[in-house]
């Protein structure tokens, strides 16, 4: 009798356990993806991680990671962009400071406001060199030496990426080179994803990262796909004409239907962009239903 009660108790909690496992999987992937940096056009490291995560996936000439499920008609495409607005090293000064140039977001694409670069001022950044990640910090102008330079009553100039001097602890340009840092090395704000409240995630590009986590979770759930579904984690979405998606379409299409996954966010395009992971749970269910044709 005791064994029967234990069995009934186990069966009663099993659905909750399964939900918890799926929930934890989405949370873990969203946190993991939000810790990564994929400056547009320089997404290879994140692509490597996805390639290892998804058995049977392939990488095309543009760096897109694709996974094909099912076969036959209809042929549909699910996509999630990996890339983010970021920076590259634009110059290395003789005294070891780095200057930056923004990559992506030209003409306001994927940028909610014009003062996006102000997030850099006085903040920690990561420079991704050939020998690994190097921590740095963006210098802050001296308020004593710069205040009032424009004359009495004139406002202080607005910080832009042209004002960003990155200190990585180097004294000479040769020190920078010894760290494996060269021109065009990717640079981003130091990623410190933060889980808080009722499953809220705050991080740069948290919305896209959580959406990609939901797509990966749906793919790993082994859905019974109707027809053929191609899952694509695309690169260079911030380039003209969405270059990564265009490559997938030309190589694996045509498709009867294309769907780009996304999630609503708060504080978009800031260092504390926030997404609800409950919404990511719902997105997983919607994606599985879509793939199964329900």
Secondary structure, DSSP 8 states (H G I E B T S, - for coil): -HHHHHHHHHHHHHHHHHHHHHHHHHHHHHHHHHT---BTT--HHHHHHHHHHSTT-EE-TT--EEEEEE-SSSEEEEEEE--B-EEEEEEE-TTS-EEEEEES-GGGTT-S-TTGGGGGTT-EEEEEETTEEEEEEE----HHHHTTTT-TT-------GGG-EEE-S-SSHHHHHHTT--TT-EEEE----EEETTTEEESTTHHHHHHHHHHHHHHHT----SSEEEEEEES-TTSTT-HHHHHHHHHH---SEEEE-----BSTTSTT-EEEHHHHHHHHHHHHHHHHT-
